[in-house]
Amino acid sequence: MTLLSLDRLKTALAGNDSDGAPEKAAPQNPATLYECASCGTVYIAEEKQSCSECEASVRAVPNEHDLGLDLGR
């Protein structure tokens, strides 16, 4: 998965409407991004062990907290 794809996904998940204004904040949930290294499929789930497309194992994609980043939220 490329960084560009991750940026697009983050933008889509940020909840911006068509004019770029943020929507009302959704309640926080424990969902995590998981990526399959074999086929590149990305999932949003609370827990995921294997890819539904190719059955390979998936890995959790680190978030800003995992990377030690403070985004001021």
C-alpha positions as CSV (number, residue, x, y, z in Angstrom):
1,M,0.0,0.0,0.0
2,T,1.3,3.4,-0.9
3,L,1.4,6.5,1.3
4,L,-0.9,8.2,-1.1
5,S,-3.5,5.5,-0.5
6,L,-3.1,5.9,3.2
7,D,-3.6,9.7,2.9
8,R,-6.7,9.2,0.9
9,L,-8.1,6.8,3.4
10,K,-7.3,9.2,6.3
11,T,-9.0,12.0,4.5
12,A,-12.1,9.8,3.9
13,L,-12.2,8.8,7.5
14,A,-11.7,12.3,8.8
15,G,-15.4,13.1,8.0
16,N,-15.0,16.1,5.8
17,D,-18.1,16.9,3.7
18,S,-17.9,18.0,0.1
19,D,-17.1,21.6,0.9
20,G,-14.1,20.5,3.1
21,A,-15.7,21.5,6.4
22,P,-15.4,18.9,9.1
23,E,-18.6,17.1,10.0
24,K,-19.7,16.5,13.6
25,A,-17.3,14.3,15.4
26,A,-18.3,10.6,15.5
27,P,-17.9,8.7,18.7
28,Q,-14.5,7.1,19.1
29,N,-14.4,3.4,18.5
30,P,-11.6,0.8,18.9
31,A,-11.4,0.1,15.1
32,T,-8.0,-0.5,13.7
33,L,-6.6,-0.6,10.2
34,Y,-5.3,-4.0,9.1
35,E,-3.3,-4.6,5.9
36,C,-2.6,-7.8,4.0
37,A,1.0,-7.9,2.9
38,S,0.2,-10.5,0.2
39,C,-2.6,-8.8,-1.7
40,G,-2.7,-5.3,-0.3
41,T,-6.3,-5.3,0.9
42,V,-6.9,-3.0,3.9
43,Y,-9.6,-3.6,6.5
44,I,-11.1,-1.5,9.3
45,A,-12.0,-3.8,12.1
46,E,-11.8,-4.2,15.9
47,E,-9.9,-7.5,15.4
48,K,-8.7,-9.2,12.2
49,Q,-6.5,-12.2,11.9
50,S,-6.6,-13.2,8.2
51,C,-7.4,-11.7,4.8
52,S,-10.9,-12.4,3.5
53,E,-9.5,-12.2,-0.1
54,C,-6.5,-14.5,0.0
55,E,-6.5,-16.0,3.6
56,A,-3.0,-14.7,4.4
57,S,-2.4,-13.2,7.8
58,V,-2.9,-9.4,8.2
59,R,-1.0,-6.9,10.3
60,A,-2.2,-3.9,12.2
61,V,-1.2,-0.6,10.6
62,P,0.4,1.6,13.2
63,N,-1.6,4.8,14.1
64,E,-0.2,8.1,15.3
65,H,-0.3,7.0,18.9
66,D,1.7,3.8,18.1
67,L,4.2,6.0,16.2
68,G,4.6,8.5,19.2
69,L,3.0,11.4,17.3
70,D,0.8,14.0,19.0
71,L,-1.7,15.4,16.5
72,G,-3.3,17.7,19.1
73,R,-6.6,15.9,19.3
